Amino acid sequence: MAGIAIAGNPNAGKTSLFNHLTGTFQSVGNYPGVTVECKEGVARLDGRRIRVVDLPGTYSLTAYSQEELVARDFIIEQGPDLVVDVLDASNLERHLYLAIQIMEMGAPLILALNMVDVAAHRGIAVDHAKLSELLGIPVVPTVGNKGVGVRELLQQCLDALDGKLSVAPRPVTYGHEVDEEVDKLAELLSSVPSLPARYRPRWLAVKLLEQDAEVEKKVAELADAEADHMLKAAAKAIKAIEQHCGDDCATVIAERRYGYASGIMKECLILTGQARQLVTDRIDTLVCNRFLGPVILVAVVAALFFSVFKISTEWEWIPWFGGWYAPVAWVEWFFDQLAGAISGLEARAPVLHSLLNDAVIAGVGGVLGFMPLIFTMFFLISALEDSGYIARVAFILDRVLQTFGLQGKSILALIVSGGLGAGGCAVPGVMATRTLREDKDRLITMLVVPFMNCGAKLTVYAMLIAAFFPRHRTEMMLLMWAVSWSVALAAAWVLRKFVIRGEQTPFVMELPPYHMPLLRSMLIHTWDRTWLYVKKAGTVILAINILFWALMYFPRPPDGGDSQAPGGGPRVAAVTEEERAAGALSHSFAGRFGRALEPVTQWAGFDWRTNISLMGGFMAKEVIVGTMGTALAMGDVDPDRPESLSQQLAQDPAWNPLKGFVLMVFVMMYAPCFASMAVIRRESGSWKWALFSTAYSTGIAFVLAVVIYQSGLALGLGTP
């Protein structure tokens, strides 16, 4: 199957175009040496199938950031049959810079001139036929978010792959004095057979003149004995250019690229009239206002949480068996039916019944019970992403981040991790730190990213809020959002001042125009994220729940728990069935470990059952809900009781709102999940920082939990 790669600047509409090309036929691609996420899909036209890879959005291919390196290496090393570069027609000159760098590589190229509707609103038109003539490659006008021009683009790709269309770009020129040195160096590089066999000599020459460290390394590996001679020739050429031009060689080449792009733009750009103030500009006067912006942000987050809880847990809008259900209630009903269906196994196969009921239904069901809430959160966040508001959040919070020692680009990693409210994930959040150029900025960011409210934590919050704060759902989620940001910023300030010192780098970003979110795109993004959540519940979380069920079930007390009271004394008539079940749980491996920790954790209000649940959270935060459901089910003689986990907690005399709130705060901050730890280790290059992240965050979480709990008791908040 032929393959094409889609490249482009951030906010050029690349992802929208990719979604229209591939629809739901998408997955995440893994390639050698590639750790930044690349999406892969299949485009179909007239019975033909084309493999499509969506490369990370990047402004250039100079290998300053991980995204740039990944995009460049994919084009060079993977050798796609065709590259489609997506350009913003309203910002043609700046977007041509990336196109020129792809042309330097000699890659077969088609340009998708996107967002022509936005350009028209700004009084701009681009003569795409002239642009095609000047560059020597096809140019197709598109409106990616509406699917306009997508079929034509795909047809051009098919024609190019069939050899019916030339996609070989014209050579890029940099001026006589530079071109002369580039040609001489390219000829020298061509003399070593191993180099032109892998890379275009002219591209290698340009990169050596820019003193690209990655390319110098490639030349050293492939040229062997000739490498030193090649690098000396490059140094001589650099000196000649700098003497002639009076400036740094890399700067000269960059300026010549911009000059080349500017000349092309002047030939192709047509001003159709006076540019009007866009709706985007008018909205930004309010949204990005120094004082109104933060107020609007809080209002947006509040509206987000209000809508999530109303749609998923309160509004009964799903018809089922003669009644109407809220989505969460419908899922709970489904798992109640499953519990009832296996109730007959309790007498015939008690161990199997306990496994299915306590580990699978109570454990995994407890996690999947919040799937409608997670889906709704992802859907609404996708709407904010597609609208262009997320970029404004980064702009609004940039000053705050700088004050607390974080680099402005850190906001992207924090938002991906759940910084907008909830629903993100720390794993891609840590990976997003690759956009930061300074190692110290990257390290501080990845150490505070786990404090954000990821989607896994949302399940715990939802359970506890439903149990103890059902009338204040929105207010409690806003409070948790504020606490997560406060702790993350405070931790960043401390890390910058005392642990990882260094200068901060400035933050420059582009604000895309606002768009009406498209239902198709929102559903694709929501489905991708929700499916990952469901897969995790059905695989990793199921496995962990079964493991913890075994730890909570074995060893059984003598006579299955009937011969002894929970405290280990002789059996007496007063011992209830529920006490026997609790005694059996206490006798298990997990119960013993939980009780061993209780003398310490009780200062934070955590009993031994809570300790068992928190142990599972080290693997994945969603497991806390499942493990707690399992623990409660195994301590209850009536596992088929219809109450949800939240209702059981609300009715448990050992629990109260203070304990519920303290547990939420602790879950928010204590140890990143194992997957996040592994990614921190990989991104930092050392287990030292991964273990440090676990130790310092758990320490902060426990100290704060103790302070809150003990203060609450002193104020009389922990009494029934």
N, C-alpha and C positions, 0 to 999 in steps of 0.2 A: 504494500500500500504506500503510495506517494505521501510525502510529509511536507507540511509548510509550517513555518514559525511566524507568529505574530509579535512584532516588536512595536515600541512606541513610548512616548513620554507619559508619565503619570497624568491622569485627567484628560487624555486625548480621546477617550471613548473606546479604548482598546478592549476592555473587558466586555462592554456591551456588544461590540462587533463579534467578539469570540462567542458570546452566548447565542447570538442570532445565527452564527455559522454552524454551531454544534448542537444547539438545543440542550436536551438532557443527556446527550451522549458524552459525558464528561467524567474525568477522574483526575487524581493528582499523580503527576509523573515523577519518577525517581530516576535520576541519571548519575553516572559516575562523577563524583566530585561536586554534585549539585545538592545543596541543602536548602537553598531558598526555594520556596514552593513554586512549581511550574504546573499549570493546569494543562491537561491533555484531553482532546475530544475528537469526534469524528464528524466531518461535514459530508453531506450527501446532496448530489445533484444529478438528475437523470440516470439514476442507477449507479453512479460513480461514488466511491467512498474515498475521502482524503483525511489522513491523520493531521490534526491541527494541534500545535503546542503554543500556549499563551505564555510568553516570556515575561519576567518581571518588568514593570514599568521603570524606565530609566531615562535620564536626560542626555547621557553620553555613554560611550564605551571605553572610557579611559581607565577602568579598573580601580577607581578610588573607593568604591563601595562594593559590597558583596553582590548586590543586584546587578551592577554594571559588569562585574566579572562573570557572573552566571550567564547573563544574556550574551556577552561577547564569546565566551567559551562554547556556548551551545551552537552559535552560528559557525564558529571556526572548527570546533572539534566534532560536533555531531553531524555537521554538513547537511542541513535540511535542503530538500529539492528546490525550495522557494522560500523567500522571506517577504512577508507583507508588513510594511512599516505604516503605522497609523499616524497621520498628521492632523493637527487641529488647524483647520483652514483659517480660523480667526487669529492664529498666532504662527503664521507660516514660517517666518524667518527663524524663530527660535527652534521650531520643530524640525526644520531642514537640517540643523546641525547633526542630529542623530542619523538622519537619512544619508548625509554625506559620509559619515563614519562607516556606515554599512556598505556604501558604494566603494570606499577605500578597500574593504575586504574582498571586493570582487564577487560578492554573493549575488545570485539571481534575485532580482528585487522588483516588487510591485508596490506602488504607493496607494494607500487608501486615504483620499483627501476627505477627512471626516469633519463633522460638525459644520457643514456648509450652511445650514440653517442659522446657526449662531453667527457666522460670519456675515450673512445677509442682513441680520438684525443690526449689525454694527456698521452697515454701509460698505461692506467688503465683498468682492467677488474675486475668484481665482480662475484664470484661464488655464484649465487643467490640460487642454491640448498643447498649449505653449509650454507648460511645465514639463509635460511628457517629452516634447521635442528637445528641450534644453538638457534634460537629464538622460535621455535615451532609454527610458523605461516607461511602462504603462502607468497611468494615473487614473484612478476611478473615484469620482465623487460619491460620498456616502453620508448617511445620517444614521450612525450605528444604533442609537437607542430606539429608533423607529423602524429599523430594518430596511431603510431606503438605500438602494444601491448594493445590497448584500448579494443578491443573485448575480448581478452584473460582475461584481468582484470575484465571486466564486467561478463564474464562467471564464473570466480572464485568467484565473489561476489554472483552470483545466487546460485552456489553450496553451499557456506557457509550459505546463508539464508535458503536453503532447508535442511540443516543438513548433507550434503554429504561431508563436508570439515571441519576439525577442525581449529578454529581461536582463540583458547584460548592460549595466550602466556605463556611461561615458567615464573616462578617467578624470579624476579630480585634480585640478591644478592649484598650485600655491604661489605662483610667481616664479619668474625665471631663476632667480638665485637659489630658491629652495628646491624647485623641480630638478635643477641640475645635480644637486647633491643627493636628492632622493634617487634619481636614475642611476647615478654612479654606485651608490650603496646597494641598490636593488640588483644591479648586474653582478656585483661581488657576491651577494648572498645567493644568487642563482648558480654560482659555480660550485656550491656544495650540494650535491644531489639530495641529501636528506632534508634540506630546508624547503625547496620548492615542491617536494613531494607531499609536504604537510600544509604549507602556508604560502600565500601569495607573496612573492619577494618584495613587491612595492609596498604592501601593507606592513611587512616586517621592517622595512627601511624607515617608514614614517614613525612607527612605534619606537624604534631604536633612537631616532632623532628626538622623540619626546621623552626619552630615558624611562620608558615603561619597564619597571622592575620585573613584571611577570614575563614579558616578551624577552628581556635579556636572559632570564632563566631558561626559557625555551631554546633560545639560540645556543646557550652554553651546553645544554643537554644534547642537542641534535648535531651541532657542528663539531663537537669533540675538540680535536687538536686545532682546528681552524677558528674556534670560538674567540680566542684572544685576539686574533688578527681582525675578526669581524667587529668586535667591540672597540678596538683601537681605531679602526676606520670610521666607525660611527662617531667616536669622540672627536676625530679630526673634522668630520663634516659638521658637527655641532658647533665647533669653534669657528669654522669658516662662516656659517650662517649668522652666528652671534656677532662676529666682527663686521659683517656686511650690513646687518639690520639694526645693530645697536640694542638688542634686547634678547632676553632668554629664548632659546630655540623653541621650547614647548609653547611659550606664549606666542611666538611668531606664527607657528603652525595653527594654533587655535584661532588667532586673529584672521589668518588667511581663510580658514574654514568659514568663519562668520562673514568675511568679505564675499566669499563665493556664494554663500546663502543669501546675503543681502542683494547681490547683483541679480541672482535668479528671481528673487522676490519682486524686485523692481520691474522686471520684464513681464511678470505674470499677474501682478496685483492690479485690480481695477477697483477704484473707489466709486461706488454707485450712488453716493449721496452723503450727506452729513450723518455721521454716526449718531445714533440716538442713545440716550441714557438707558441702559438695559434695566430690565426688572431686577437682575442680579445686583446692579449697583444701588438701586433704590432700597432693596432689602438689606444690603450690607451696611447701609448707613445706620440701621437700627441694630441688626444682629451683631455686627462687629464693633459697635460703640463701646468705648472704654467702660462706661458705667451701666448701660442697658444690657450689653452683651452677657455678662454673668447672670443678671436677673433672668434673661430669656433662657439661658442654658439651664438654670435650676427649674424653670417652668416647663421646659421641654422634658427634662428627666422625670419630673413629677407626673407629667401627662403620660409619659411612657409607662411608668409603674402603675398608674391608675388604670390605664387601658389594659395592661397585661393581666392584672388581677380580675378586672371586670369581665373581660372576654373569656378567660380560661377557667375561672373558679366561681364566679357569681352569676353571670347571665346564663339562664337556662334556655339554650337555643338549639339543642340537638334532640330531635324527636326519636323516642325509642320505647317500644313496648307500651304504648298508651300513655306515656308521660314525656316530659321534657327534662333534659339533663344539661348541666354545665359540663364542658369537656373533661375536666378533672374528675367530676363525679361519675361520668360515664366510664372512664378507665377504671376507677375504683370498683364500680359495679361489676365490670368484666372480671377483675381478679377475685372479687367475692364469689362470683359464680364458679370460678376455677377451684377455689377453696372448698366450696360445697360439693363439687363434683368428685373430689378425692377424699371426702370425709370418711367413706367406707373403708379406706385403707388403714385407719388408725388402729382398729382392733386386730386386723389380719397381719399387717406389716408396719409396726409402729416406727421403725427406723426409716423405712422408705417414706412413710407419711410425713415424718418430721423433716426429712430432706426436702421433699417437694413443697410442703406447706411453709416451713420456716425459712429455708434457704432460697427457694426459687420464687414462690408466690409472695411471701412477706418481704423477702429481701429485694429481689429484682423488681417485683411489682411495686414496691415502695418507691423505687427510682423511676420506673416508667410511668408511675401515677402522675408525675409532674411533667411528662412529655408535652401535653398541651400548653402548659405554661412556658416551657422552653421554646416550643415552636412559635408561640405568639411573640415572645421576646425577640427571637431571631428575625421574625417577619418585620416587626416594627423597626428594628435596628437596620435591617436591609433597606427599608424605606428612607431612613435618615442618610444612609450611605449613598444611595442612588440619587438623592435630592441634592447632594453637595454640602449638606450641613456639617458633616463630620470634619471637613477641612476647616470650617469656621471654628469648631470647638478647639482644634489645635491652635489656631490663631489667638483665640480668647485666652487660653490657658498658658500661652508661651511665657508671658511676663512672670506668672506665678512660678512656673518651673525654673526659670532662671534665678529667681530669688532663693530657691531652696537647693541650688547646686546641680540641677539637671539641665542637660542640653535641650534646646527647643525641640529637636526631632524626637526626643524621648516620648513625646506625647503620642506619637503613632504607635509605639510599642504598648503604652499604657492603655490606649483605647482598644487595641486588638485584644488585650487581656481582660477587658470588661470595664474599662474606665468610664465609659459613657453611662454606666449604671449597673449592668450585669449582662451575662450572656456571652462573654468572650472566653478566651482560654490562654493560660500562661505559656503554653508551649509555643504557639506562633508568636506570642508577645515577646518571649525571649529571643526567638529567631529574628524578629523585626529589628532588634538592636543592631543588626548588621549594617543598617543604613547610617549608623553613627561612625564617624571616621576616627575619633579618638578612643583608644582602648579603655581609658579610665571612665569616659562617659558611658561606654557600652557596659562596663562592669557594674557601675552604680545603677544603671537602668535595669539590668537583668536581675539585680538583687532586690529591687523594690517592686518589680512587675508582679510577683506572686501575691502582693497585698490587694490587688484589684479583685473585684467580685466576678469571678468567672462563672460560667454556666453551671459547673458542678456545685459551687457554693450556693447558687440560687435555689437548688432543690432543698438544701438544708434550711435556708432562710424561709422558704415557702412553707415547709413543714412546721417550723417553730412559730412563725407568725400566725399561721392558721390555728395553731393550738392556743397561743397566749395573747395575741393581739389581732383578733379577727376583724375588729372595727377600725383598725388603724394600719391597714396593710400598706398604703401608699406612704404614710408618714414614716413607718418603720424602715421601708426600703430606702427612702431618702436619707434617713439617719445612717443606715449601713453604708450607703454611698459616700456620705460626708466623712464617716469614720475611716473608711478605706483610704480615701484621698489624704486625710489628715495624717494617718499613720505612715503612708507611703512618702509623703513630702517630708515629714519629720525624720524618718529613717534616712532619706536621701541627704538631708542637711547634715546629719551626724556622720554619715559615711564620707561625704565630701570634706568635712572639717577635720575628721580625726583618723579615718581609715584609708581612704583612696583620694589623696589630695591631687589637685591639678587644675589648670585653667579650663574654663568653659569655652566652647566654640559657638559662634553665632548660628542662628537658624533662619534659613530662607526657604519659603515654600510658595507654591502657586495655589490660588483659590479658584477652583473651577466654577463655571457658571451654574446656577441652579437649574435643575431639571425636574420635570414631573416624574416621580418614580414609576417605572414600568412593572406591571403585575408579573409579566413573564420572568423578568430578571430577578425580581424579589422572590418569586417562588423557587427559582433555581438555587439562589443563594441559601434560602431558608431550608430547602430540602437537603442540600449538601451538609449543612451544619447539623440539622436534626438527625439525619441518617447516621452521621458519625456518633452522635449521642446514643442512638438506639443500638448501633453496633457495639459500642463500648459496654452498654448495659447487658447485651446478650452474650458477650464474650468475656472481657476482662472483669467486669463487675460480677457476672455470674460465677466465674472461677474463684474470685476472692470471697464471695459470699459462701460458696460451698466450703472453701477452706476454713473460714471463720465459723461456719455451722459445725464443722467437725471439731474444731477447737472448743466450741461451746457445748457440744453434745457428749464428747468423750473426755476423760473416762466417766462412765456412769457410776453413781454411788452404789453401795451394796444393795442388792435387791431392787435395782432400778430406781432407787431414791425413796422407796417405801419404808425402809427400816430405820432411817435416821431423820431427824429434824434438820433444818437448815444450819443450825449451829453445831451439828455433829453429835448432839445428845441422843438419848434413846427416844424411840418413837412413842408419841403419846397421842391420845385421841383428839387433842385440841389442834393438832397439826392439820391444817387445811390442804386441799389438793393444790391450791396455788402456792402455798409455802413449800410443798414438796417439789414442785416444778422449779421454784426459785432456788431451792437447795441443790437440785441436780445441776442447774446452771452454775451455781457458785462452786460446785465440786469439780467442774470441768477445767481444762487447761486454761482457757481464756478467763474463766471466772477467777481462778487463783491468781492469775497475773493482774487482773483488774483490781482484786482486793489488795494485792501487794502495793499497788500504786495509790490506793484510796487514802492512806494517812497523809499523803502530800496533796493529792488533787482535791480533797475535801475542802481545802482552803479556798478553792475556786468554785465550790458547790458541785463538783463532779463526783458521782458515786461510781461504784465498780462497773455497773452496766454501761454508763456513759464512757468510762475508760476503754471498755471493749470496743465500742463504736468508734472512738477516736483513733484506736490502733489501726483500724481499717482505712481511715482517712489518710494515713501515710502513703498508701498505695494509690488511692483515688478518692477525692472528696465526696463523690456520689455514694461511695460505699458506706459512709456514715449513716445515711438514711436506711440503706438496706440492712446493715448490721444492727442498727437500733431496732428496726422492725423484726429482725430475727430474734434478737435478745428478748424483746417484749413478748413475742409469740411463744418462745420456749419457756418463758416464765409464767405463762398463762395456761390454765387447764382447758380453756375453751378457745382453741386456735381458730375456730370458725366464726368467731364473733364479728359482726359486720362493721364495727367501728374502724375508721381509718387510723393510721398511725398518729396523726395530729389529734384526733379525738381521744385516743388512748392516753396520750401524754397529758392532755388537758384534764382528764379524769383521774390521773395518777396523783395521789396525795404527796408523793415525794417530789413532785415537780411544781413550779410556780413561774410567773412571768420573769422574775429576777433571774432564775436559773436559765430560762430560755434565752434571755438577752445575753447573758454572760457566755453561753455556749455559742451563740452566733458570732460574738466578737472573737472568741477563741478560734473558731473554725476559719474565720476570715484571715487570721494572721499566722496561725501555726504552720509548720513545715510545708513547703511546696510538695505537691504530689510527686510520686517517684518519676513519672515521665518528665515533669518540669525539672527535677533534679538532674536527670540524665542530660537534658538539653543544656542546662546551665554548665554542667561539666564539659560538654562538647564545645560550647561557645566560648567559655572562659579558658579552655585548655587544661583545666586542673580540677581534680576532685576536691581540692582544698576549698575552693569557692562554693562548690555545690554543698559540701558539708557545713561550711560557714553559714550559707543561706538557711539551711535547716536548723542549725543551732541557734542563731541569733533571732530568727523569726519566731521559733517556738518559745524562746526565753521571753521575748517581748510579749507574746500572746499570753503566757502564763502569768507574768507580773501584772499585766493590765487586767486580766480576768480576776485575779485575787483582789486587786484594788477595787474593782467595780463591785464584786460580790460582797466583800467585807464592808464596803461603804453602804451598799444597799441594806445589809443586815443591820448596820448601825442606825439607819434611818427607818427601820421597821418595814422594809419593802419585801423581805423574804418570808414573812409570816403569812399563814393562810388567811 
